[in-house]
Amino acid sequence: MTEGAGPRTGEPPDDLTAVEAGMWQAFRNGSVYDLSSGDGVVDDPHGGHPWGPERTVRARVVCWLLLDGPPPLAGRVSSLKLVGVRISGVLDLAGGTVAPYVEMRDCRFERDVLLPEARFTTMRLVDCSVPRLEAARLQTEGDLHLPRCRFPGGIRLTDAQIGTDLLLNQAIVHRDRSGRSIAADGMTVGQDLQAELLESHGELSLRTAQIGVSLSLRGALLDNPSARLALNAPQLTVERSLYLTPAGVGAQARSGMTPARGTRIQRFECRGGVRLDDGRFGDAVDFERARFTLTDDQELSLRRVQTPELRFLGERPARGRVTLSGARVVNLVDRADSWPGPGRLHMGGFAYETLVPRGPFSLAERLEWVAAASAEYTPEPYERLAAVLRAGGEDEDAREVLLAKQRRRRESLPVAAKLWGYAQDWTVAYGYRPGRAAVWMAVLWAGGSLAFAHAHHPPIKDGEHPTWNPALFALDLLLPVIDLGQVGFWQLRGGWQWLAAAFILLGWILATTVAAGATRTLRRL
């Protein structure tokens, strides 16, 4: 730049082009510098129509204005507001402090935008074409807005600190050389991170990021099917809610709002794995109508996530796994048709306090849900479900769950123990249906009374026996330990002797299973 002109005098340097001189004056005036033609096709920054020198400024001139620009005109606030401008060269503001307000709309950047360790008040790039945004450790006092922008080479916001909001609504971001579309590990956002209707073609990485209010990926498309993860966000902290839900599309749709009736919607879709392990979410994690397209090696991982409410209301993944091991939620809001089948759901250590089903979710379906959680018998999912049902006053359902647990456990036992398990199941349903013992006892007693009424029963000792009573005799056989004064005085032979032995054996089985069931019941109290 020419010495003696510029920042101190307020006059534009001599070597500026006419277009750049116009930008200089607009900067001092704080006004919008609009070079658009009014033709939508020509003005499209993402289109193929060439933009010539008549709407081109050099990146180094833009940098000079922002870092060491001229003073504003009297009564004005200097700011850089560009519309329909082509910026040639690399816009390099690395390490700089930019005080003026920056807003660029419908602009086309020829080369990368470099903002590592730069400081801004507020910066807005709206519907711009940017080859790549490199902004590691960027700091802004206010917003960073990048809506509807396109980044063929990706975005890097590692360890960036955004004072208020980060907007990526309707942005289209492609992968860089490392396979990441947006690298924002360790980023801090003071308020909302809105990425509604975002198209991410690569890995969206938010490891250890912290969001001050909510993170919205409503209607977003995360496309990274050939790699392991499309969303990689372990140890993510969101003070309010994470939304992986539908978004309204069209002029009447409003950001962050539930789409109104009649509004065309676009659901959240993820083609690739999701990792939210060890995340902390202050209000909820919402998967309403989300669609996950996974390969057999990919998973939706929510290991050790903590949130007051998990809304698992998306489409059932056709392949891949859903992992909730160690997660802790208060309210589990779900649908029967949202969960994957056996072998593709893992819930070891998954703790929840309340079930809030959306739509019909029968106890049989809930038991299938628990059974699907592990290929081998594990008592914990059954006990957790039973405890939640009992806390909700559904004691009968809780008993059914615990009975299903015993039946699942029986499958893993050796043959002898398995036979004993069947005996307990048929008689008293492992103690969860003790009334069955009384029914069996009544049936055997009635049958024995009728049978022994026809038995030949000579006394063992003449004159030392009570009156023959077939009903008391059958009951004396069935009741172990208790002596009703019948069995020891009569002598049976042949088949009657075998029948009496069978009644004694059945009596002991009934007594033992009742005792086992009573012990199990007392243990639960």
HUSULLIN-V859270 format. One record per residue. N is the residue number from 1. SS is DSSP state (H for helix, E for strand, C for the rest). PSI is psi in degrees with one decimal (NA if undefined). OMEGA is omega in radians with two decimals (999 if undefined). Layout:
# HUSULLIN-V859270
{{N:SS:PSI:OMEGA} {N:SS:PSI:OMEGA}}
This chain:
# HUSULLIN-V859270
{{1:C:153.5:-3.11} {2:C:131.8:3.13} {3:C:144.9:3.04} {4:C:-7.7:3.10} {5:C:160.2:3.02} {6:C:-120.4:-2.95} {7:C:-42.8:-3.06} {8:C:-42.2:-3.06} {9:C:-20.5:-3.07} {10:C:-6.2:3.12} {11:C:142.5:3.14} {12:C:144.3:3.08} {13:C:157.1:-3.08} {14:C:-25.6:-3.03} {15:C:10.2:3.07} {16:C:146.1:3.00} {17:C:168.4:3.13} {18:H:-38.1:3.14} {19:H:-42.0:3.14} {20:H:-34.3:3.08} {21:H:-38.1:3.08} {22:H:-40.9:3.09} {23:H:-39.3:3.12} {24:H:-48.7:-3.12} {25:H:-39.3:3.11} {26:H:-35.1:3.10} {27:H:-46.2:-3.14} {28:H:-30.2:-3.10} {29:H:-16.0:-3.09} {30:C:19.4:-3.07} {31:C:169.1:3.14} {32:E:132.9:3.09} {33:E:101.8:-2.98} {34:E:116.8:3.11} {35:C:14.1:-3.13} {36:C:154.3:-3.06} {37:C:-15.8:-3.05} {38:C:-9.1:3.09} {39:C:116.6:-3.07} {40:H:-36.6:-3.14} {41:H:-45.1:-3.13} {42:H:-37.6:-3.04} {43:H:-4.5:-3.13} {44:C:114.0:-3.09} {45:C:-17.7:-3.12} {46:C:-1.1:-3.12} {47:C:-178.1:-3.09} {48:C:1.4:-3.12} {49:C:127.3:-3.09} {50:C:144.6:3.02} {51:C:124.5:-3.04} {52:C:-167.5:-3.12} {53:H:-24.2:-3.09} {54:H:-13.6:3.09} {55:H:32.0:-3.11} {56:E:135.0:3.00} {57:E:153.7:-3.14} {58:E:141.0:-3.12} {59:H:-35.7:-3.10} {60:H:-27.9:3.07} {61:H:-41.0:3.07} {62:H:-44.3:3.13} {63:H:-41.1:3.14} {64:H:-43.9:3.11} {65:H:-43.1:-3.04} {66:H:-33.2:-3.08} {67:H:-33.2:-3.05} {68:H:47.8:-3.04} {69:C:170.5:-3.14} {70:C:161.4:3.12} {71:C:153.6:3.13} {72:C:159.6:3.01} {73:C:160.0:-3.11} {74:C:130.8:3.12} {75:C:8.5:-3.13} {76:C:162.9:3.04} {77:C:121.4:-3.11} {78:C:140.9:3.10} {79:E:155.8:3.14} {80:E:108.4:-3.13} {81:E:105.0:-3.06} {82:E:142.2:3.07} {83:E:127.8:3.04} {84:C:32.9:-3.08} {85:C:142.0:3.02} {86:E:126.8:-3.14} {87:E:115.1:-3.11} {88:E:146.4:-3.13} {89:C:179.2:-3.11} {90:C:125.4:3.06} {91:E:98.6:-3.01} {92:E:105.1:3.09} {93:C:24.3:-3.07} {94:C:127.5:3.09} {95:C:-1.0:-3.09} {96:C:161.9:3.06} {97:E:117.2:-3.06} {98:E:110.3:-3.13} {99:C:-39.0:-3.08} {100:C:154.9:3.03} {101:E:138.1:-3.08} {102:E:125.7:3.05} {103:E:123.2:3.11} {104:E:126.0:-3.12} {105:E:138.2:3.07} {106:C:37.1:-3.13} {107:C:159.4:-3.11} {108:E:118.3:3.12} {109:E:129.8:-3.13} {110:C:-35.4:-3.10} {111:C:-177.2:-3.09} {112:C:155.5:3.01} {113:E:119.9:-3.06} {114:E:113.4:-3.12} {115:C:24.7:-3.11} {116:C:132.8:3.10} {117:C:19.3:3.06} {118:C:159.9:3.12} {119:E:130.6:3.13} {120:E:159.3:2.88} {121:C:-70.7:3.05} {122:C:141.8:3.11} {123:E:130.1:3.14} {124:E:119.5:2.96} {125:E:114.2:-3.04} {126:E:122.4:3.08} {127:C:46.1:3.14} {128:C:156.9:3.04} {129:E:114.9:-3.05} {130:C:117.5:-3.14} {131:C:-44.8:3.09} {132:C:141.9:3.05} {133:E:116.2:3.12} {134:E:107.1:-3.02} {135:C:43.8:3.07} {136:C:136.2:3.10} {137:C:23.2:3.01} {138:C:145.1:3.08} {139:E:132.1:3.04} {140:E:141.0:3.04} {141:C:-33.7:-3.13} {142:C:-130.7:-3.01} {143:C:156.7:2.84} {144:E:110.6:-3.09} {145:E:127.3:3.11} {146:C:37.0:-3.06} {147:C:143.4:3.06} {148:C:9.4:3.08} {149:C:159.6:3.08} {150:E:132.7:-3.08} {151:E:90.5:-3.13} {152:C:-26.4:-3.11} {153:C:10.2:3.05} {154:C:179.1:-3.13} {155:E:138.0:3.02} {156:E:118.2:3.12} {157:C:32.5:-3.11} {158:C:126.9:3.11} {159:C:19.9:3.07} {160:C:152.9:3.11} {161:E:107.1:-3.12} {162:E:121.5:-3.01} {163:C:-42.7:-3.12} {164:C:-95.5:-3.02} {165:C:146.1:2.96} {166:E:119.4:-3.11} {167:E:125.9:3.07} {168:C:23.6:-3.08} {169:C:129.7:3.06} {170:C:14.1:3.06} {171:C:153.2:3.07} {172:E:118.3:-3.03} {173:E:127.3:3.12} {174:E:166.1:-3.03} {175:C:150.8:3.01} {176:C:-167.4:-3.09} {177:C:-21.8:3.12} {178:C:-0.9:3.13} {179:C:2.5:-3.14} {180:E:138.4:3.02} {181:E:-51.2:3.10} {182:E:116.1:3.08} {183:E:105.2:-3.08} {184:C:38.5:3.11} {185:C:134.6:3.10} {186:C:8.7:-3.12} {187:C:147.5:3.07} {188:E:128.3:3.10} {189:E:124.2:-3.05} {190:C:-37.5:-3.12} {191:C:-111.2:-3.02} {192:C:145.6:2.88} {193:E:107.9:-3.14} {194:E:120.0:3.10} {195:C:50.1:-3.10} {196:C:136.8:-3.12} {197:C:21.3:3.05} {198:C:142.5:2.97} {199:E:112.9:-3.13} {200:E:113.9:3.14} {201:E:82.8:-3.04} {202:C:-167.8:-3.13} {203:E:125.0:2.99} {204:E:110.5:-3.02} {205:E:118.9:3.14} {206:C:39.5:-3.10} {207:C:128.5:3.12} {208:C:17.0:3.11} {209:C:154.4:3.13} {210:E:124.0:-3.11} {211:E:125.2:-3.03} {212:C:-28.0:3.13} {213:C:-94.5:-3.06} {214:C:155.7:3.06} {215:E:115.0:-3.08} {216:E:118.8:2.99} {217:C:35.5:-3.14} {218:C:129.3:3.05} {219:C:9.2:-3.09} {220:C:155.6:3.01} {221:E:115.5:3.06} {222:E:109.2:-2.97} {223:E:104.3:3.08} {224:C:59.0:-2.97} {225:C:-26.8:-3.05} {226:C:-12.5:3.11} {227:C:179.8:-3.07} {228:C:-38.8:-3.01} {229:E:139.1:2.95} {230:E:-30.3:3.06} {231:E:114.7:-3.11} {232:E:98.4:-3.02} {233:C:55.3:3.04} {234:C:148.5:3.12} {235:C:29.3:3.05} {236:C:134.9:3.09} {237:E:122.1:3.09} {238:E:119.2:-3.04} {239:C:-28.7:3.12} {240:C:-102.1:-2.97} {241:E:151.8:2.97} {242:E:122.6:-3.10} {243:E:113.4:2.97} {244:C:69.2:-2.91} {245:C:175.4:3.12} {246:C:158.3:3.05} {247:E:148.0:3.06} {248:E:143.9:-3.14} {249:E:131.5:3.11} {250:C:176.2:-3.04} {251:C:-31.7:-3.07} {252:C:-7.1:3.12} {253:C:141.1:3.14} {254:C:135.6:-3.09} {255:C:136.7:3.07} {256:C:4.1:-3.10} {257:C:152.0:3.01} {258:C:127.7:-3.10} {259:C:133.8:3.13} {260:C:160.2:3.12} {261:C:133.5:3.14} {262:C:-9.2:3.12} {263:C:133.3:3.06} {264:E:133.2:-3.08} {265:E:156.8:3.04} {266:E:121.6:-3.08} {267:C:160.6:3.02} {268:C:133.3:3.14} {269:E:133.3:-3.13} {270:E:120.5:3.09} {271:E:87.2:-3.06} {272:C:171.9:-3.08} {273:E:158.7:3.11} {274:E:131.1:3.12} {275:E:110.8:3.10} {276:C:27.2:-3.06} {277:C:139.8:3.06} {278:C:22.2:3.11} {279:C:153.4:3.09} {280:E:123.1:-3.06} {281:E:120.0:-2.97} {282:C:-32.9:-3.11} {283:C:-57.2:-3.01} {284:E:158.8:2.89} {285:E:118.8:-2.96} {286:E:118.1:3.11} {287:C:28.5:-3.09} {288:C:116.4:3.06} {289:C:17.4:3.13} {290:C:148.5:3.13} {291:E:123.8:3.13} {292:E:120.2:3.10} {293:E:106.2:-3.02} {294:C:154.2:2.94} {295:C:174.4:-3.13} {296:C:-24.1:-3.10} {297:C:-5.1:-3.10} {298:C:162.1:-3.11} {299:E:157.9:2.92} {300:E:103.6:-2.98} {301:E:120.4:3.10} {302:C:37.4:-3.12} {303:C:128.1:3.03} {304:C:22.5:3.04} {305:C:144.7:3.07} {306:E:125.6:3.13} {307:E:146.4:3.07} {308:E:-29.2:-3.08} {309:E:128.7:3.03} {310:E:116.7:3.13} {311:E:90.3:-3.10} {312:E:84.1:-2.97} {313:C:23.7:-3.13} {314:C:-173.9:3.06} {315:C:147.8:3.08} {316:C:123.2:3.10} {317:C:132.7:-3.13} {318:C:-28.8:-3.13} {319:C:178.1:3.12} {320:C:-173.4:-3.05} {321:E:154.5:2.97} {322:E:123.6:-3.05} {323:E:122.8:3.13} {324:C:21.1:-3.06} {325:C:125.6:3.09} {326:C:0.7:3.14} {327:C:151.6:-3.14} {328:E:119.0:3.11} {329:E:160.9:3.06} {330:E:-60.1:3.14} {331:E:125.9:3.03} {332:E:106.6:3.12} {333:E:118.7:-3.02} {334:E:171.3:3.05} {335:C:151.6:-3.12} {336:H:-35.4:-3.06} {337:H:12.3:3.11} {338:H:-19.8:-3.03} {339:C:144.9:3.09} {340:C:169.8:-3.07} {341:C:-172.9:-3.09} {342:C:140.0:3.12} {343:C:-9.3:-3.10} {344:C:12.1:3.09} {345:E:128.6:-3.12} {346:E:120.9:-3.05} {347:C:27.0:3.12} {348:C:120.9:-3.14} {349:C:10.0:3.12} {350:C:120.2:-3.09} {351:E:131.1:3.06} {352:C:153.8:-3.04} {353:C:-29.2:-3.08} {354:E:138.1:3.06} {355:E:128.1:3.12} {356:E:81.8:-3.10} {357:E:140.5:3.00} {358:C:115.0:-3.08} {359:C:-179.2:-3.10} {360:C:132.7:3.10} {361:C:86.7:-3.04} {362:C:164.8:3.11} {363:H:-36.8:3.11} {364:H:-40.7:3.10} {365:H:-36.0:3.11} {366:H:-36.2:3.09} {367:H:-36.0:3.05} {368:H:-37.3:3.10} {369:H:-44.0:3.13} {370:H:-42.6:-3.13} {371:H:-32.2:-3.13} {372:C:-14.3:-3.02} {373:C:-17.0:-3.12} {374:C:139.5:3.12} {375:C:-31.6:3.10} {376:C:163.9:-3.10} {377:C:128.3:3.04} {378:C:121.9:-3.05} {379:H:-26.5:-2.97} {380:H:-48.7:-3.12} {381:H:-36.2:3.11} {382:H:-43.8:-3.12} {383:H:-37.1:3.09} {384:H:-46.8:3.14} {385:H:-43.5:3.14} {386:H:-41.0:3.14} {387:H:-40.5:3.13} {388:H:-42.1:3.13} {389:H:-41.4:3.13} {390:H:-38.7:3.11} {391:H:-26.7:3.10} {392:C:8.5:3.10} {393:C:10.1:-3.12} {394:C:69.2:-3.05} {395:H:-39.7:-3.12} {396:H:-43.3:3.09} {397:H:-37.4:3.11} {398:H:-40.4:3.10} {399:H:-37.1:3.11} {400:H:-37.5:3.12} {401:H:-43.6:-3.14} {402:H:-33.3:3.04} {403:H:-41.7:3.08} {404:H:-34.1:3.09} {405:H:-44.8:3.14} {406:H:-39.5:3.13} {407:H:-37.2:3.08} {408:H:-37.9:3.11} {409:H:-37.0:-3.11} {410:H:-31.2:-3.11} {411:C:-23.2:-3.09} {412:C:0.7:-3.05} {413:C:158.8:3.02} {414:C:171.5:-2.97} {415:H:-47.2:-3.09} {416:H:-47.0:3.13} {417:H:-32.8:3.12} {418:H:-41.1:3.10} {419:H:-41.4:3.08} {420:H:-36.2:3.08} {421:H:-41.7:3.09} {422:H:-39.0:3.12} {423:H:-45.3:3.11} {424:H:-37.0:-3.13} {425:H:-47.7:-3.09} {426:H:-34.4:-3.06} {427:H:-59.6:-3.06} {428:H:14.8:3.14} {429:H:50.8:3.12} {430:H:26.4:3.11} {431:H:-5.0:-3.13} {432:C:-9.8:3.03} {433:C:70.9:-3.05} {434:C:-21.5:3.11} {435:H:-22.4:3.12} {436:H:-34.6:-3.13} {437:H:-42.4:3.12} {438:H:-38.6:3.12} {439:H:-47.4:3.11} {440:H:-42.7:-3.14} {441:H:-42.4:-3.14} {442:H:-41.6:3.14} {443:H:-46.6:3.14} {444:H:-39.6:3.13} {445:H:-46.9:-3.14} {446:H:-45.0:3.13} {447:H:-42.1:3.14} {448:H:-37.9:3.14} {449:H:-43.4:3.13} {450:H:-40.6:-3.09} {451:H:-49.7:-3.06} {452:H:-11.5:3.04} {453:C:-21.5:-3.13} {454:C:6.8:-3.07} {455:C:145.4:3.00} {456:C:123.0:-2.95} {457:C:67.5:3.08} {458:E:143.4:3.13} {459:E:152.6:3.10} {460:C:-42.0:3.09} {461:C:128.4:3.12} {462:C:137.4:3.08} {463:C:-1.3:-3.14} {464:C:52.9:-3.13} {465:C:150.9:3.07} {466:C:177.4:3.08} {467:C:136.1:3.13} {468:C:125.8:3.12} {469:C:101.2:-3.06} {470:H:-31.9:-3.14} {471:H:-45.1:3.11} {472:H:-34.8:3.13} {473:H:-46.3:3.12} {474:H:-40.1:3.14} {475:H:-36.4:3.10} {476:H:-35.3:3.08} {477:H:-39.0:-3.04} {478:H:-27.5:-3.07} {479:C:106.2:3.11} {480:C:155.5:3.11} {481:C:-49.4:-3.10} {482:C:130.1:3.14} {483:C:115.2:3.14} {484:C:7.6:3.03} {485:C:34.3:3.12} {486:C:-45.0:-2.95} {487:H:-37.3:-3.02} {488:H:3.9:-3.04} {489:H:-5.2:-3.06} {490:E:144.9:-3.09} {491:E:118.5:3.12} {492:C:149.6:-3.12} {493:C:158.8:3.03} {494:C:-134.3:-3.09} {495:H:-28.7:3.12} {496:H:-33.5:3.10} {497:H:-41.7:3.08} {498:H:-37.7:3.11} {499:H:-41.0:3.11} {500:H:-41.2:3.12} {501:H:-38.3:3.11} {502:H:-38.9:3.14} {503:H:-37.5:3.11} {504:H:-45.0:3.14} {505:H:-45.1:3.13} {506:H:-36.5:3.10} {507:H:-42.5:3.12} {508:H:-40.2:3.12} {509:H:-45.1:3.13} {510:H:-44.7:-3.11} {511:H:-41.7:-3.11} {512:H:-44.4:3.14} {513:H:-36.7:3.09} {514:H:-42.8:3.12} {515:H:-42.2:3.11} {516:H:-42.3:3.12} {517:H:-39.6:3.12} {518:H:-40.6:3.10} {519:H:-42.5:3.14} {520:H:-38.9:3.14} {521:H:-44.6:3.14} {522:H:-33.3:3.13} {523:H:-31.6:-3.13} {524:H:-22.1:-3.08} {525:C:NA:999}}
